[in-house]
Amino acid sequence: MPYVTRTDDVFTLFLGDEGVELSETNPENRFSPDWIDAVHARLDEIEAQAAGAPAALVVTATGKFFSNGLDVMYILANVGELPSYLDRVHTVFSRLLTFPMTTVAAVNGHAFGAGAMLALSCDFTVMRDDRGFFCLPEVSLKMGFTVGMATLLRSRLPYQTAVEAMTTGRRYGGGDAVAAGIAQGTASEAELLAAATARAAANAAADGPTLNKIKNDLHAPLIADLAVPTTEVKFG
């Protein structure tokens, strides 16, 4: 399950299990219901530990995957719960979009579907320069985007990049992602976490409640759309 470390003023939320490169139960860091609950619990802990002091957050993982998105096996076993499940996925995006400190996604590997949206929910994104893709494969999966997901992508990506990414399922490596306006920088595997931590630390002194207010105002239409209950989504 996700866990947290801290270096000075910067917290790091790892999306997988501590002590292993890949989790045995969730090796691709997919959005299982338990994983979603764990992410919220870790974010609660970070907010409590920051307690008004300077703080920033890096979100990353280890191994081949940053996050491979929705938990397809859970969906197939619980088709009738898909709308409520997607609403729960949306809460992770909203939580990060308005988190009361600077957030940086350090994309260590593949970020697909909801995993790509997770990275975009952070203030800034740094990708590994030699491995891992940002990809929205929904068109190939014959799955539509929810209202909130479509607004997130339209809001957080340059418009033509959103068109290409959403309608073609193109896979963007680190350099291509920077050129397309998806990421703000790249780094080697060895330097990725340090680069993301430095970017986050540069704004750690920003006041948390003020950042929360600014982010809520900045993303107001997006947050509203992520709160729209999902009624029906085409899957397969």
Buried (B, 14 or more C-beta within 10 A) or exposed (E): BBBBEEEEBBBBBBBBBEEEEBBEEBBBBBBBBEBBEBBBEBBEBBBEEBEEEBBBBBBBBBBBBBBBBBBBEBBEEEEEEBBEBBBBBBBBBBBBBBBBBBBBBBBBBBBBBBBBBBBBBBBBBBBBBEBBBBBBBBBEBEBEBBBBBBBBBBBBBEEEBBEBBBEEBBBBBBEBBBEBBBBBBBBEEEBBBBBBBBBBBEBBEBEBEEBBEBBBEEBEEBBEBBEEEBEEBEBE
